[in-house]
């Protein structure tokens, strides 16, 4: 594994001699705009391995993406290599359809200690709830970013991560999601504690999420990539392209339902992905 090879993968050409906030933020931004959040391995008959070298080969050499336990595990190696103080944390992702959090952790994120402050670094959530910069770990303070206003709320040692949504101008609303979700003002994303985690603690979760019949990742194929001004998402056959803050504090949303023969070209042109095996899209409406 070579840090310069990783930088080439994310097209990062900046300096990295000083482990400061500006460098970390720049690398983070390049990562989320180059490496998709995706679970396509599950829908190509591949196993997602919780192994740093395997993840490096997949994301850096094969130019694939990954989910949280791949993206953030790789990013933890990058930041540690550059001299940052990094701790793995575990989170429970909010399920809006059930208005609940799961019993067990199902998301990996990073805490970075830098100049006497703590930052949450999470390059592995994807979709429209992906932060665009590392966030200072401070409760109750709005932290505006291009995708919207993010914030943490702390209650009795439990930290809640949430995003304030903007209004959306959907070009073709008939293909959109349920109005209840679209009209939310503030969306809970996940909760976590500051208990340090070891990567071994995620092995059960990594296996469960790619095999359990009721896992969202089994029931839906998904791929998302942050762009310079928005995001692209492919869930099943539905391609959603969002331009953030298009006008008057409103996001511009365009949705296209793809034909089977358009999938491979879309993955290549919109997400810079080429898959080794046959991809079978899934979008089970249970989620």
C-alpha positions in Angstrom: 0.0 0.0 0.0 1.4 3.3 -1.1 0.1 6.7 0.0 1.1 8.3 -3.3 -0.9 5.7 -5.2 -3.9 6.6 -3.0 -3.4 10.3 -3.8 -3.3 9.5 -7.5 -6.6 7.6 -7.1 -8.3 10.6 -5.6 -6.5 13.1 -7.8 -5.0 14.9 -4.8 -1.9 17.0 -5.6 -1.7 19.2 -2.6 0.9 19.1 0.2 0.7 16.5 3.0 3.8 17.3 5.0 1.8 19.0 7.8 -1.1 17.1 9.5 -3.4 20.1 9.9 -7.1 20.7 9.5 -6.7 22.3 6.0 -4.8 19.3 4.7 -7.3 16.8 6.2 -10.2 18.7 4.8 -8.7 18.8 1.3 -7.9 15.1 1.2 -11.4 14.4 2.6 -13.0 16.4 -0.2 -11.0 14.7 -2.9 -11.9 11.3 -1.5 -15.7 11.8 -1.5 -15.6 13.2 -5.0 -13.5 10.3 -6.3 -14.5 7.2 -4.4 -18.2 6.3 -4.6 -20.3 5.0 -1.6 -21.5 1.8 -3.1 -22.6 -1.8 -2.2 -22.5 -3.2 -5.7 -20.3 -6.1 -4.7 -23.3 -7.6 -2.9 -25.2 -7.5 -6.2 -22.4 -8.8 -8.3 -21.9 -12.0 -6.3 -18.7 -10.6 -4.5 -17.9 -10.7 -0.8 -17.0 -7.5 0.9 -13.9 -8.2 3.0 -13.1 -6.3 6.2 -9.3 -6.3 5.4 -7.3 -3.2 4.8 -5.1 -4.6 2.0 -8.2 -6.0 0.2 -10.0 -2.7 0.6 -6.9 -0.8 -0.7 -6.7 -3.1 -3.7 -10.5 -2.7 -4.4 -10.7 1.1 -4.0 -7.2 2.3 -5.1 -6.1 -0.2 -7.7 -9.5 -1.4 -9.1 -10.9 2.1 -8.8 -14.1 0.9 -7.1 -16.0 2.4 -4.2 -17.2 0.9 -0.9 -19.4 1.3 2.1 -18.5 2.8 5.4 -16.3 0.0 6.7 -14.3 0.2 3.5 -14.1 3.9 2.9 -13.5 5.0 6.5 -11.1 2.1 7.3 -9.0 3.1 4.3 -9.2 6.7 5.2 -8.1 5.9 8.8 -5.0 4.3 7.3 -4.3 7.4 5.2 -4.7 9.8 8.1 -2.6 7.7 10.4 0.1 7.4 7.8 0.2 11.2 7.6 0.5 11.6 11.4 -3.1 12.2 12.5 -4.4 10.9 15.8 -7.3 8.7 14.6 -9.8 6.6 16.6 -12.5 4.3 15.2 -16.1 4.9 16.4 -19.3 2.9 16.0 -22.7 4.4 15.1 -26.3 3.2 14.8 -28.0 4.5 11.6 -31.5 5.9 12.0 -34.2 4.1 10.1 -36.9 6.6 9.1 -39.4 4.0 8.0 -39.4 2.7 11.5 -38.5 5.9 13.4 -35.9 4.0 15.3 -32.2 3.2 15.7 -31.0 -0.5 15.5 -29.8 -2.3 18.7 -26.3 -2.9 17.4 -23.7 -0.6 15.7 -23.9 -0.8 11.9 -21.7 2.2 10.8 -18.0 3.0 11.2 -16.8 6.6 11.5 -13.6 8.3 12.6 -12.7 10.7 15.4 -9.6 12.8 14.8 -7.8 14.7 17.6 -6.2 17.8 16.2 -4.8 20.9 18.0 -6.8 20.3 21.1 -10.1 19.8 19.3 -12.0 16.7 18.2 -13.3 16.2 14.7 -15.7 13.6 13.2 -14.5 12.4 9.8 -17.0 10.2 7.9 -16.4 9.6 4.2 -18.6 6.5 4.2 -22.2 7.5 4.6 -22.9 8.6 1.0 -26.1 9.7 -0.5 -27.5 13.1 0.4 -26.4 12.9 4.0 -22.7 12.8 3.3 -20.8 15.5 5.1 -18.4 17.4 2.8 -15.9 18.5 5.5 -14.7 17.1 8.8 -17.0 18.4 11.5 -15.9 19.7 14.9 -17.3 17.5 17.7 -19.4 20.2 19.5 -23.0 19.9 20.6 -25.8 22.1 19.4 -23.8 24.2 16.9 -25.0 24.5 13.3 -22.1 23.7 10.9 -23.2 24.8 7.4 -21.8 23.0 4.4 -22.7 22.9 0.7 -25.1 19.9 1.1 -27.0 21.7 4.0 -26.6 22.4 7.7 -25.2 19.6 9.8 -25.0 19.5 13.6 -24.4 17.2 16.5 -26.6 17.0 19.6 -25.2 15.4 22.7 -27.5 13.8 25.4 -26.1 11.8 28.3 -23.0 10.7 26.4 -24.9 9.8 23.2 -24.1 12.0 20.2 -26.8 12.5 17.5 -25.8 13.5 14.0 -28.5 15.3 12.0 -28.9 17.4 8.8 -31.3 20.3 8.1 -32.8 19.7 4.7 -33.4 22.4 2.1 -36.4 22.5 -0.1 -36.2 20.6 -3.3 -37.3 21.4 -6.8 -38.0 18.0 -8.4 -38.2 18.1 -12.2 -40.3 15.0 -12.4 -42.0 14.5 -9.0 -44.0 11.4 -10.1 -40.7 9.4 -9.8 -39.8 10.9 -6.4 -39.9 9.2 -3.0 -42.6 9.5 -0.4 -43.7 13.0 0.5 -43.3 12.4 4.2 -39.5 11.9 3.7 -39.2 14.7 1.2 -40.9 17.2 3.5 -38.8 16.6 6.6 -37.1 19.7 7.9 -34.5 18.1 10.0 -33.4 14.5 9.4 -31.7 12.3 12.0 -28.8 10.4 10.5 -27.2 8.3 13.2 -26.2 8.2 16.8 -22.8 7.3 18.3 -20.8 7.3 21.5 -17.1 8.2 21.9 -16.2 4.6 23.0 -13.1 3.7 20.9 -13.7 0.7 18.7 -11.4 -1.9 17.2 -11.9 -3.0 13.6 -12.6 -6.6 14.9 -15.8 -5.3 16.4 -17.2 -4.6 13.0 -16.7 -8.1 11.5 -20.1 -9.4 12.6 -21.8 -6.3 11.3 -19.9 -6.4 8.0 -21.0 -10.0 7.4 -24.6 -9.4 8.6 -25.3 -6.4 6.4 -24.3 -8.2 3.2 -26.1 -11.5 3.9 -29.2 -10.9 6.1 -32.5 -11.0 4.1 -33.8 -7.9 5.8 -30.6 -5.9 5.4 -31.1 -2.6 3.5 -27.9 -3.3 1.6 -29.3 -6.7 0.4 -32.7 -5.2 -0.5 -31.3 -2.2 -2.4 -28.3 -1.8 -4.7 -26.9 1.7 -4.3 -24.1 3.8 -5.5 -23.6 7.5 -4.8 -20.8 10.0 -5.6 -20.4 13.6 -4.5 -19.7 16.1 -7.3 -18.4 19.6 -7.3 -21.8 21.1 -6.7 -24.1 18.2 -5.7 -24.5 14.4 -5.8 -25.3 11.5 -8.1 -27.2 8.5 -6.8 -28.1 5.2 -8.4 -30.6 3.1 -6.4 -31.8 0.1 -8.3 -32.6 1.5 -11.7 -33.3 5.0 -10.5 -30.6 7.7 -11.1 -31.0 10.8 -9.1 -28.9 13.9 -9.8 -29.0 16.7 -7.2 -27.5 20.2 -7.6 -27.2 21.7 -4.2 -28.6 25.2 -3.5 -29.5 25.7 -7.1 -31.4 28.9 -6.3 -33.2 30.5 -3.4 -31.9 27.9 -0.9 -33.5 25.1 -3.0 -31.8 22.0 -4.4 -32.4 21.0 -8.0 -33.4 17.3 -8.3 -33.6 15.3 -11.6 -34.6 11.7 -11.6 -34.2 9.2 -14.4 -35.4 5.6 -14.5 -32.8 3.6 -16.5 -33.3 0.7 -18.8 -31.2 -2.4 -18.2 -28.9 -1.6 -21.2 -28.1 1.8 -19.8 -26.7 0.6 -16.4 -23.2 -0.2 -17.4 -22.7 3.0 -19.3 -24.2 5.1 -16.5 -21.9 3.5 -13.9 -18.9 4.2 -16.2 -19.7 7.7 -17.2 -21.4 9.0 -14.0 -19.5 7.2 -11.3 -16.2 6.1 -13.1 -17.0 2.5 -12.2 -16.3 -0.6 -14.2 -17.4 -3.9 -12.6 -15.8 -7.3 -13.1 -19.0 -9.3 -12.7 -22.6 -9.0 -13.8 -24.5 -6.4 -11.8 -28.1 -7.2 -10.9 -29.9 -4.1 -9.6 -32.3 -4.4 -6.7 -34.7 -1.9 -5.2 -37.0 -3.6 -2.7 -39.6 -1.1 -1.5 -39.6 -2.4 2.1 -37.1 0.5 2.6 
